[in-house]
Amino acid sequence: MTYTTVIFDFGGVITASPFEAFNRLEEERGLPRDFVRRVNSADPDGNAWAKFERAEIDAAAFDTLFAEEARALGHELEGEAVLAVIAGAVRPAMVAALDTLKAKGLRIGCITNNVPGGKMGIKGAGMTRSEEAANEVAKIMSRFEHVIESSKAGVRKPDPRIYEMMCEALGVEPGECIYLDDLGINCKPAAALGMHAIKVTSGEQAIADLSAVLGLELP
């Protein structure tokens, strides 16, 4: 198979996993490990997180609704605290890989579930909490030929439509694409459409797997 296009998730792939930040927050607050994930996995298409990623509610409403959902599961945690820690650290090797892929003539795109409210309204910066971080994200986002953000598209992964939207925007078939995401639930629809899906557990693993599939040496 000859692949022409590599499509990336952002958080947990280009940056470190937000789940690491959630675990630190849980430890600080004396909450059970993975509690934030429990809240966000309850009613996964209709909870506060899903609504915020589709831009159906604003940050203030998310703060309130998330707190209500956390309380229903037996603990106190406001949504604002979750938003405050969500921006992960950028993985420089992944950014270098983007540049190598482009230099080799491959097309790159990004599909990200994010939330409204990034600093300065910068594309892709909905998960950032400072102007400096937003600018760093914007520079990375500028490398992609096309970016789809859930908070602007009104549709979020794992809805198959968001992957189809990327293929249509780039004018490629799913079978030409490799897709990387840190969540298996988001890899499954990509694979079902015909993409080669790579589940990311670390930056090193992602680069190794991508290099193997493409037959390229990536940083």
C-alpha positions as CSV (number, residue, x, y, z in Angstrom):
1,M,0.0,0.0,0.0
2,T,1.3,3.5,-0.9
3,Y,0.2,6.1,1.6
4,T,0.0,9.7,0.5
5,T,-1.4,11.3,3.7
6,V,-0.8,11.2,7.4
7,I,-3.6,12.5,9.7
8,F,-2.8,13.3,13.3
9,D,-4.8,13.9,16.5
10,F,-3.3,16.7,18.5
11,G,-3.6,16.2,22.2
12,G,-1.9,13.0,23.3
13,V,-0.1,12.7,20.0
14,I,1.7,16.0,19.1
15,T,1.5,16.8,22.8
16,A,1.7,14.6,25.9
17,S,-1.5,13.0,27.0
18,P,-4.0,15.1,28.9
19,F,-4.7,12.1,31.0
20,E,-1.4,12.5,32.7
21,A,-2.5,16.0,33.7
22,F,-5.8,14.7,34.9
23,N,-4.1,12.2,37.1
24,R,-2.0,14.9,38.7
25,L,-5.1,17.0,39.3
26,E,-6.9,13.9,40.9
27,E,-3.9,13.3,43.2
28,E,-3.8,16.9,44.3
29,R,-7.6,16.9,45.0
30,G,-7.6,13.5,46.7
31,L,-9.8,12.0,44.0
32,P,-9.8,8.5,42.7
33,R,-7.3,7.9,39.8
34,D,-9.0,8.4,36.4
35,F,-12.0,10.1,37.9
36,V,-12.0,12.7,35.2
37,R,-12.1,10.0,32.6
38,R,-15.0,8.4,34.4
39,V,-17.0,11.6,34.3
40,N,-16.2,12.1,30.6
41,S,-17.1,8.5,29.7
42,A,-20.5,8.7,31.3
43,D,-23.1,9.6,28.5
44,P,-20.1,10.1,26.2
45,D,-22.0,11.8,23.4
46,G,-24.3,14.0,25.6
47,N,-22.2,15.0,28.6
48,A,-20.7,18.4,29.4
49,W,-17.4,17.4,27.7
50,A,-19.0,16.3,24.5
51,K,-21.2,19.4,24.3
52,F,-18.2,21.7,24.9
53,E,-16.2,20.0,22.2
54,R,-19.0,20.6,19.8
55,A,-19.3,24.3,21.0
56,E,-22.9,23.7,22.1
57,I,-22.1,25.3,25.5
58,D,-19.6,27.9,26.7
59,A,-16.9,27.6,29.4
60,A,-19.1,28.8,32.2
61,A,-21.8,26.2,31.4
62,F,-19.1,23.5,31.1
63,D,-17.8,24.5,34.6
64,T,-21.3,24.1,36.1
65,L,-22.4,21.0,34.2
66,F,-19.1,19.1,34.7
67,A,-19.3,19.9,38.5
68,E,-22.9,18.4,38.5
69,E,-21.7,15.3,36.7
70,A,-18.8,14.9,39.1
71,R,-21.1,15.3,42.1
72,A,-23.4,12.6,40.7
73,L,-20.4,10.3,40.8
74,G,-19.7,11.1,44.4
75,H,-17.0,13.8,44.3
76,E,-16.6,17.5,44.0
77,L,-14.6,18.9,41.0
78,E,-15.3,22.0,39.0
79,G,-15.0,22.0,35.2
80,E,-12.7,25.0,35.3
81,A,-10.1,23.0,37.2
82,V,-10.1,20.4,34.4
83,L,-9.7,23.0,31.7
84,A,-6.8,24.7,33.6
85,V,-4.6,21.6,33.3
86,I,-5.6,20.2,29.9
87,A,-2.9,21.6,27.6
88,G,-0.1,19.0,27.4
89,A,3.5,19.6,26.8
90,V,4.6,19.6,23.1
91,R,6.6,16.6,22.0
92,P,9.5,18.1,19.9
93,A,10.2,14.8,18.1
94,M,6.6,14.7,16.8
95,V,6.9,18.2,15.5
96,A,10.2,17.3,13.8
97,A,8.4,14.3,12.3
98,L,5.8,16.6,10.8
99,D,8.6,18.6,9.0
100,T,10.2,15.4,7.7
101,L,6.9,14.0,6.3
102,K,6.3,17.3,4.5
103,A,9.9,17.3,3.2
104,K,9.3,13.8,1.8
105,G,6.2,14.9,-0.1
106,L,3.6,13.4,2.2
107,R,0.5,15.4,3.0
108,I,-0.4,16.0,6.7
109,G,-3.7,16.9,8.3
110,C,-5.0,17.2,11.9
111,I,-8.3,16.2,13.4
112,T,-8.7,17.4,17.0
113,N,-11.5,17.3,19.5
114,N,-11.0,20.6,21.3
115,V,-13.0,23.2,23.1
116,P,-13.8,26.9,22.3
117,G,-11.9,29.7,24.2
118,G,-8.3,29.6,23.2
119,K,-6.2,32.7,23.7
120,M,-6.6,35.2,20.9
121,G,-8.9,32.9,19.0
122,I,-5.9,31.1,17.5
123,K,-6.7,28.1,15.4
124,G,-6.1,24.9,17.4
125,A,-5.5,26.8,20.6
126,G,-8.8,26.0,22.3
127,M,-7.0,23.7,24.8
128,T,-4.4,26.3,25.7
129,R,-4.5,28.5,28.8
130,S,-1.8,31.1,28.0
131,E,-0.9,33.4,25.0
132,E,2.6,31.8,24.9
133,A,1.2,28.2,24.7
134,A,-1.4,29.4,22.1
135,N,1.3,30.8,19.9
136,E,3.3,27.6,20.1
137,V,0.2,25.6,19.1
138,A,-0.5,28.0,16.3
139,K,3.0,27.5,14.8
140,I,2.5,23.7,14.9
141,M,-1.0,23.9,13.4
142,S,0.4,26.0,10.5
143,R,2.3,23.0,9.3
144,F,-0.8,21.0,8.5
145,E,-2.4,21.3,5.1
146,H,-5.9,21.1,6.7
147,V,-7.1,21.2,10.3
148,I,-10.5,20.1,11.6
149,E,-11.5,21.2,15.1
150,S,-14.5,19.7,16.7
151,S,-15.4,23.1,18.4
152,K,-15.6,24.7,14.9
153,A,-17.0,21.8,12.9
154,G,-19.7,21.0,15.3
155,V,-18.9,17.3,15.1
156,R,-16.4,15.3,17.2
157,K,-14.5,12.0,17.1
158,P,-15.4,9.2,17.0
159,D,-18.2,10.3,14.6
160,P,-17.1,8.9,11.2
161,R,-18.2,12.2,9.5
162,I,-15.2,14.0,10.9
163,Y,-12.8,11.6,9.2
164,E,-14.8,11.8,5.9
165,M,-14.6,15.6,6.1
166,M,-10.8,15.5,6.2
167,C,-10.7,13.1,3.2
168,E,-13.0,15.4,1.3
169,A,-11.0,18.5,2.2
170,L,-7.8,16.9,1.0
171,G,-9.3,15.1,-1.9
172,V,-7.9,11.7,-0.8
173,E,-9.4,8.3,-0.3
174,P,-9.3,6.8,3.3
175,G,-7.1,4.0,2.0
176,E,-4.4,6.5,1.2
177,C,-4.3,7.7,4.8
178,I,-2.5,6.8,8.1
179,Y,-4.3,8.0,11.2
180,L,-2.7,8.5,14.6
181,D,-4.7,9.0,17.9
182,D,-4.1,8.2,21.5
183,L,-7.6,6.8,22.0
184,G,-8.6,3.4,20.6
185,I,-12.3,4.6,20.3
186,N,-11.1,7.2,17.8
187,C,-8.9,4.9,15.9
188,K,-11.7,2.4,15.2
189,P,-13.8,4.5,12.9
190,A,-10.7,5.6,11.0
191,A,-9.8,2.0,10.5
192,A,-13.4,1.1,9.5
193,L,-13.2,3.7,6.7
194,G,-10.0,2.1,5.4
195,M,-7.3,4.2,7.0
196,H,-4.3,2.5,8.6
197,A,-4.8,3.5,12.3
198,I,-2.0,3.8,14.8
199,K,-2.9,4.0,18.5
200,V,-0.4,6.2,20.2
201,T,0.9,5.3,23.7
202,S,4.1,7.5,23.6
203,G,5.9,9.8,21.2
204,E,8.6,7.2,20.6
205,Q,6.2,4.4,19.8
206,A,4.2,6.6,17.5
207,I,7.3,7.6,15.5
208,A,8.6,4.0,15.4
209,D,5.2,2.7,14.1
210,L,4.8,5.4,11.6
211,S,8.3,5.0,10.3
212,A,7.7,1.2,9.9
213,V,4.5,1.7,8.0
214,L,5.9,4.3,5.6
215,G,9.4,2.8,5.3
216,L,10.9,6.1,6.3
217,E,13.4,7.0,9.0
218,L,11.7,9.7,11.1
219,P,13.3,11.6,14.0
